[in-house]
């Protein structure tokens, strides 16, 4: 089976508080893959090979003529090649192996090449960087019963730094000259599905995962130190996550949670890039005769107090918050309007005053009303 995907998107965001600028993000992406199948009475084998490409433009237009060091402008060009094989034996054992290679180039443009007055070129200019990363993986799944699967995986990954990390500048540091991170990642967990709990057409699904990542040359944020981002020895990230969902004809619900810890093994300090603990759930209903869905999304985020000691880390400490969003959507499933989708939302209905972790701009928006409509064509 041959699949080809092409996509284009453009997002704009205007900030007029901490940073007074118009942000613009443009993405061009393409992906093509082909799957080869071998099937007999005892096993199934699926080999997928493919290519991918991406071009990303990141821009900012100053509103007050004074540039700040955060949110640098740049271009990202990336190409990847990948292969994955999935072997299923007697519908109970699954073995997945894969390999991916990626080339990526970052190029500084616009205000990244200028001083704070947004006009004068920097005496020393940042330069384009390029690198190649390779990532093999192996995973296994065993179906113990119809409602219980156990799984485990190992992956070696190489992560190349992004535009923010490479070109976010501070004082005389015009470029951070970062090396790519490498990680050995382990994951174990259980998952499953249970049908017909409360009615003949309902389904409950769940997944619980524990993970451990050992990282070399980890990229950390300075938190007021120079430079803004730098490689710093070894680190570990570990934690647990869960997700669950229930679906029926007239009612649905879902929940998730994450508890993640990270430590810099070189300094003994907590990592600054680890998000605070978070749980959330959605409760909603359906009107199937009218193709209508509606619900309430609820999110609860703990305070982040695990930050390094000995330096000014006040900007890394964030308060706890919770938000609640209500929404309704209409998506006809047949007839002339099939493919049409209309949604109305009220986000942060309680008008909470909060800031996402590591957000460098102002506080998040208060109560927000949005409406959207779209149409999907199928060929």
ABEGO torsion letter per residue (X at the ends): XBBBBBBBBBBBBBBABABBBBBBBBBBBBBBBBBBBBBBAABBBBBBBBBBBBBBBBBBBBAAGBBBABGBBBBBBBBBBBBBBBBBBGGABBBBBBBBBBBBBBBBBEAAABBAAGABBBABBBBBBBBBBBBBBBBBBBBABAABBBBBBBBBBBBBBBAAAAABBBEABABAGBBBBBBBBBBBEBBEBBBGAABAABBBBBBBBBBBBBBBGBBBBAGGBOBABBBBEBBBBBEBBBBBBBBBAABBBBBBBBBBBBBBAAAGBBBAABBBBBBBBBBBBBBAAAGBBBBBBBBBBBBBABBBBGBBAAAABBBBBBBBBBBBBBBBABEAABGBBBBBBBBGAAGBBBBBBGBABBBBBBBBBBBBBBBBBBX
